[in-house]
């Protein structure tokens, strides 16, 4: 504790201020990410990509970030949060500069390579997890969802405006400059080390400081309760992840939405998420246990799946979005909080890196599974599968008594 206090005092930055600045960095990163989403599809179409090749491009990003997530988390534990966030911001600068000069198919794939280091949101989660108290961690992590909503709205609007008025290259260059600003914020305001607790020497024996030591990464699954919670996170999150991956196609073909209408719907998503993660999750975590909230989110997710299977138009979907975003937000925040509390303080970064890889895994397998379901069984199949899988997970959690693990060692 004294080490962190000394570092923060030397930089004239208090832990709450560090957390607020971390929220700002996360919001900026999500803004540039969604700005890119308004550039890449149109650039890919102009370069002659069809739906299949665009799917390959998306799968490439998923695989790259799937491999990079755990290593990035391990890197943060070994070298500190500032080094990890700096690497992420620098990779974003290179990523957007390559996008700005991409003028052929090969370069469009090459510009995705820096994504292996682009994990600013997990990096922000690491800082917040390190500096927040156990009982307030879920609320603090939930506030990052508020940043996500802000970035989603700002990035989507800004990207469309800049691309339309000044072109795709200008928009990508603007995002590169924005990422450089984020890098400056990290270097000036984030302490080199944010771990509140130091690891006893006895615990360090036999461990390795190598970033690429897979044993140091996979050993976290041996902590009490981690394997169970992590498995639930993957299985319960898979149906919703597949639906999210396929949503752009569903919006165009099933809902018959135009680009402008789709933009409004995305903004609606962002607003709902901001309200839930900024004003609801904190109140829930202060009144109910994490195991109860995880059970609640899985149960609601099953009902949401049933509603999705029966929806017929975009108005129905707008009504479903509220419980859908509630279940997703609560589930992701609670499982991340539970997993970081289940491991030692020196391993929270690696654990959050593994959590980030779950989303990358869904983006990797989602297009293949989702494409098959959509072509063979239509949109209702996504809802029925989500209902059945989450009902099974709900029954499993109910019979096993939720979480059966102590707080972090």
C-alpha positions in Angstrom: 0.0 0.0 0.0 2.8 2.4 0.9 4.4 1.9 -2.5 1.3 3.0 -4.3 0.7 5.9 -2.0 4.3 7.1 -2.6 4.0 6.8 -6.3 0.6 8.7 -6.4 1.9 11.4 -4.0 5.0 11.9 -6.2 2.8 12.4 -9.2 0.4 14.6 -7.2 -2.4 12.3 -8.3 -4.8 10.7 -5.9 -6.4 7.2 -6.5 -9.9 8.7 -7.2 -8.4 11.1 -9.7 -6.5 8.3 -11.4 -9.8 6.4 -11.7 -11.6 9.4 -13.2 -8.8 10.0 -15.7 -8.9 6.2 -16.5 -12.6 6.7 -17.3 -11.7 9.5 -19.7 -9.1 7.4 -21.4 -11.6 4.5 -21.8 -14.3 6.9 -23.2 -11.8 8.3 -25.8 -10.6 4.8 -26.8 -14.2 3.6 -27.4 -14.9 6.8 -29.4 -12.0 6.1 -31.8 -13.1 2.4 -32.0 -16.6 3.3 -33.1 -15.3 6.0 -35.4 -13.4 3.2 -37.1 -16.6 1.1 -37.4 -18.0 3.9 -39.6 -15.0 3.8 -41.9 -14.0 0.2 -42.4 -17.2 -1.2 -44.0 -17.4 1.5 -46.6 -13.6 1.3 -47.3 -13.9 -2.5 -47.6 -16.8 -2.2 -50.0 -14.9 0.4 -52.1 -11.9 -2.1 -52.3 -14.2 -4.8 -53.6 -14.8 -6.9 -50.4 -18.0 -9.0 -50.5 -19.8 -10.3 -47.4 -17.6 -13.4 -47.1 -14.3 -11.5 -47.3 -15.6 -8.9 -44.9 -16.3 -11.8 -42.5 -12.8 -13.0 -42.9 -11.6 -9.5 -42.0 -13.7 -9.5 -38.8 -12.6 -13.0 -37.9 -9.0 -11.9 -38.3 -9.4 -9.2 -35.7 -11.1 -11.7 -33.3 -8.3 -14.2 -33.6 -5.6 -11.5 -33.2 -7.2 -10.1 -30.0 -8.0 -13.6 -28.7 -4.3 -14.3 -28.7 -3.3 -10.9 -27.4 -5.7 -10.6 -24.5 -4.1 -13.0 -21.9 -0.6 -11.9 -22.9 -1.6 -8.2 -22.5 -3.0 -8.9 -19.1 0.1 -10.7 -18.1 2.2 -7.8 -19.4 0.2 -5.4 -17.2 0.8 -7.6 -14.1 4.6 -7.7 -14.8 5.3 -4.2 -16.0 2.4 -2.2 -14.5 -0.7 -0.5 -15.7 1.0 2.6 -17.3 3.2 0.5 -19.5 0.2 -1.7 -20.6 -2.0 1.3 -21.4 0.9 3.1 -23.2 1.4 0.1 -25.4 -2.3 -0.1 -26.2 -2.5 3.6 -27.1 0.6 3.5 -29.2 -0.8 0.4 -31.0 -4.0 2.4 -31.7 -1.9 5.2 -33.2 -0.2 2.8 -35.6 -3.6 1.0 -36.3 -5.3 4.2 -37.4 -2.3 5.5 -39.4 -2.3 2.2 -41.4 -6.0 2.5 -41.9 -5.5 6.0 -43.3 -3.0 4.7 -45.9 -4.9 1.4 -46.7 -5.6 1.5 -50.4 -5.8 -2.2 -51.2 -6.9 -5.5 -49.8 -3.5 -6.5 -48.4 -3.1 -3.2 -46.5 -6.6 -3.5 -45.0 -5.7 -6.8 -43.5 -2.2 -5.5 -42.4 -3.7 -2.5 -40.6 -5.5 -5.0 -38.2 -2.2 -6.5 -36.9 -1.6 -3.8 -34.2 -5.0 -4.9 -32.7 -3.0 -7.6 -30.9 -1.9 -4.9 -28.4 -5.1 -2.8 -28.5 -6.8 -3.6 -25.1 -7.4 -0.2 -23.6 -10.7 -1.1 -22.0 -9.2 -4.2 -20.2 -6.3 -2.0 -19.3 -8.7 0.6 -17.8 -10.4 -2.3 -16.0 -7.1 -3.3 -14.5 -6.5 0.2 -13.1 -10.0 0.4 -11.6 -9.8 -3.1 -10.1 -6.4 -2.3 -8.5 -7.4 1.0 -7.0 -11.0 0.3 -5.9 -12.1 -1.5 -2.7 -13.5 -5.0 -3.0 -17.0 -4.0 -2.0 -17.1 -1.1 -4.5 -15.4 -2.8 -7.3 -18.5 -3.9 -9.3 -19.8 -0.3 -9.2 -16.4 1.1 -10.3 -16.2 -1.4 -13.1 -19.8 -0.7 -14.1 -18.9 3.0 -14.6 -16.7 1.9 -17.4 -19.8 0.8 -19.2 -21.0 4.4 -18.9 -17.8 5.4 -20.7 -18.5 2.7 -23.3 -22.0 4.2 -24.0 -20.5 7.7 -24.3 -17.8 6.5 -26.7 -20.4 4.5 -28.8 -22.6 7.6 -29.3 -19.7 10.0 -29.9 -17.7 7.7 -32.1 -20.6 6.7 -34.3 -21.7 10.3 -34.8 -18.2 11.7 -35.3 -17.1 9.0 -37.6 -20.1 9.4 -39.9 -19.7 13.2 -40.0 -15.9 13.2 -40.6 -16.1 10.5 -43.3 -18.9 12.2 -45.2 -17.4 15.7 -45.1 -13.7 15.1 -45.2 -13.2 11.5 -46.4 -12.2 8.2 -44.8 -8.5 9.0 -44.7 -9.1 12.2 -42.7 -11.3 10.4 -40.2 -8.7 7.7 -39.7 -6.0 10.3 -39.2 -8.2 12.2 -36.7 -8.5 8.9 -34.7 -4.7 8.5 -34.8 -4.3 12.0 -33.3 -6.9 11.2 -30.7 -5.1 8.0 -29.7 -1.9 10.0 -29.3 -3.8 12.4 -26.9 -4.8 9.3 -24.9 -1.2 8.2 -24.8 -0.2 11.6 -23.3 -2.9 11.2 -20.7 -1.6 7.8 -19.7 2.0 8.9 -19.4 1.2 12.0 -17.4 -1.6 10.7 -15.0 -1.4 6.9 -14.6 1.1 5.7 -12.0 3.7 3.2 -13.1 2.3 0.7 -10.6 -1.3 0.6 -9.4 -1.3 -2.5 -7.3 -2.5 -1.7 -3.8 -1.3 -4.8 -2.2 2.2 -6.2 -2.6 2.8 -9.9 -3.1 4.7 -11.7 -0.3 8.1 -13.1 -1.3 6.9 -16.6 -0.4 4.2 -16.3 -3.1 6.7 -15.2 -5.7 8.9 -18.3 -5.4 8.4 -20.6 -8.3 6.6 -18.0 -10.4 8.0 -16.5 -13.6 8.1 -12.9 -14.7 7.9 -13.9 -18.4 5.0 -12.3 -20.2 4.7 -15.4 -22.5 4.6 -18.0 -19.7 1.4 -19.8 -20.5 1.6 -21.7 -17.2 1.4 -18.4 -15.3 -1.7 -17.6 -17.2 -3.5 -20.9 -17.1 -2.8 -21.5 -13.4 -5.4 -18.9 -12.5 -8.1 -21.5 -13.4 -7.0 -23.5 -10.4 -8.1 -20.8 -7.9 -11.3 -21.8 -6.1 -14.4 -20.9 -8.1 -12.6 -19.4 -11.1 -13.1 -22.3 -13.5 -16.8 -22.4 -12.7 -17.4 -18.7 -13.1 -15.3 -18.5 -16.3 -17.1 -21.4 -17.8 -20.5 -19.8 -17.0 -19.2 -16.5 -18.6 -18.4 -18.3 -21.8 -21.4 -20.5 -22.1 -24.0 -17.9 -21.0 -22.4 -15.2 -23.1 -22.1 -17.2 -26.3 -25.7 -16.8 -27.6 -25.8 -13.0 -27.0 -22.4 -12.7 -28.6 -23.5 -14.5 -31.7 -26.6 -12.2 -32.0 -24.4 -9.1 -31.6 -22.0 -10.3 -34.3 -24.9 -10.9 -36.7 -26.9 -7.8 -35.8 -25.7 -5.7 -38.7 -27.1 -8.3 -41.1 -30.3 -8.6 -39.0 -30.8 -4.8 -39.1 -30.5 -4.7 -42.8 -32.3 -7.8 -43.9 -34.8 -8.5 -41.1 -35.6 -5.0 -39.9 -35.0 -3.4 -43.3 -33.2 -0.4 -41.6 -31.3 2.2 -43.6 -27.9 3.4 -42.5 -29.3 6.5 -40.8 -31.9 4.5 -38.9 -29.3 2.0 -37.9 -27.3 4.9 -36.5 -30.2 6.0 -34.4 -30.7 2.5 -33.1 -27.0 2.3 -32.1 -27.4 5.6 -30.2 -30.4 4.2 -28.4 -28.2 1.2 -27.4 -25.6 3.6 -26.0 -28.1 5.7 -24.0 -29.7 2.6 -22.4 -26.3 1.2 -21.5 -25.2 4.5 -20.0 -28.3 4.6 -17.8 -28.0 1.0 -16.6 -24.3 1.0 -15.9 -24.1 4.6 -14.7 -27.2 4.7 -12.4 -28.5 1.1 -11.8 -25.6 -1.3 -11.3 -24.1 0.6 -8.4 -27.3 0.6 -6.5 -27.8 -3.1 -7.1 -24.3 -4.1 -6.0 -24.8 -2.2 -2.8 -27.9 -4.1 -1.9 -27.5 -7.6 -3.3 -24.8 -10.2 -3.4 -22.8 -10.8 -6.6 -24.0 -14.4 -6.8 -27.6 -13.3 -6.7 -27.1 -10.7 -9.4 -25.4 -13.2 -11.6 -28.3 -15.5 -11.2 -30.7 -12.7 -12.0 -28.9 -11.6 -15.1 -28.8 -15.2 -16.5 -32.5 -15.6 -15.8 -33.4 -12.4 -17.5 -31.2 -13.3 -20.4 -33.2 -16.5 -20.9 -36.5 -14.6 -21.0 -34.9 -12.0 -23.4 -34.0 -14.9 -25.8 -37.6 -16.1 -25.8 -38.8 -12.5 -26.5 -36.3 -12.2 -29.4 -37.6 -15.5 -30.9 -41.1 -14.0 -31.1 -40.3 -10.4 -32.2 -41.4 -9.4 -35.7 -40.4 -5.8 -36.1 -37.9 -3.1 -34.9 -40.4 -1.7 -32.4 -40.6 -5.0 -30.6 -36.8 -5.1 -30.5 -36.5 -1.6 -29.0 -38.6 -2.8 -26.1 -36.5 -5.9 -25.7 -33.3 -3.8 -25.7 -33.9 -2.6 -22.2 -33.9 -6.0 -20.4 -31.3 -7.3 -22.9 -28.8 -4.5 -22.0 -29.6 -4.9 -18.4 -28.8 -8.6 -18.3 -25.6 -8.1 -20.4 -24.3 -5.2 -18.4 -25.0 -6.8 -15.0 -23.6 -10.2 -16.1 -20.4 -8.8 -17.6 -19.6 -6.5 -14.6 -20.5 -9.1 -12.0 -18.5 -11.9 -13.5 -15.4 -9.6 -14.1 -15.7 -8.5 -10.5 -16.0 -12.0 -9.1 -13.1 -13.3 -11.1 -10.7 -10.5 -10.1 -11.6 -11.0 -6.4 -10.9 -14.8 -6.8 -7.2 -14.4 -7.6 -4.3 -12.7 -5.9 -3.8 -8.9 -6.4 -0.7 -9.6 -8.6 -2.9 -11.5 -11.1 -5.9 -9.2 -11.6 -4.4 -8.0 -14.9 -4.0 -11.5 -16.3 -7.5 -12.4 -15.2 -9.0 -9.4 -16.9 -7.0 -10.2 -20.0 -8.6 -13.6 -20.0 -12.0 -12.0 -19.6 -11.3 -9.8 -22.6 -10.4 -12.9 -24.6 -13.9 -14.3 -24.1 -15.3 -11.4 -26.2 -12.6 -12.0 -28.8 -13.5 -15.7 -28.9 -17.2 -14.8 -29.5 -16.2 -12.5 -32.4 -14.1 -15.4 -33.8 -16.6 -18.2 -33.8 -19.7 -15.9 -33.9 -19.7 -15.2 -37.7 -19.5 -18.9 -38.6 -22.1 -20.1 -36.2 -24.4 -17.1 -36.7 -24.2 -17.3 -40.4 -25.2 -21.0 -40.4 -28.1 -20.3 -38.0 -29.3 -17.3 -40.0 -29.3 -19.1 -43.3 -30.7 -22.4 -42.0 -33.3 -21.4 -39.3 -33.7 -17.6 -39.5 -33.6 -14.9 -36.8 -35.8 -16.7 -34.2 -33.2 -19.4 -33.9 -30.9 -16.9 -32.1 -33.6 -16.3 -29.5 -34.5 -19.9 -28.9 -30.9 -21.0 -28.4 -30.3 -18.1 -26.0 -33.4 -19.1 -24.0 -32.5 -22.7 -23.8 -28.8 -22.3 -22.9 -29.4 -19.6 -20.3 -32.2 -21.6 -18.7 -29.8 -24.5 -18.4 -27.1 -22.2 -16.9 -29.7 -20.7 -14.5 -30.7 -24.2 -13.3 -27.1 -25.1 -12.8 -26.3 -22.0 -10.7 -29.5 -22.5 -8.7 -28.7 -26.1 -7.8 -25.0 -25.4 -7.0 -25.8 -22.3 -4.9 -24.2 -19.6 -7.1 -20.6 -18.8 -6.2 -18.8 -21.1 -3.9 -15.5 -19.3 -3.6 -13.8 -17.1 -1.0 -12.6 -13.6 -1.7 -9.2 -13.1 -3.2 -6.3 -14.9 -1.5 
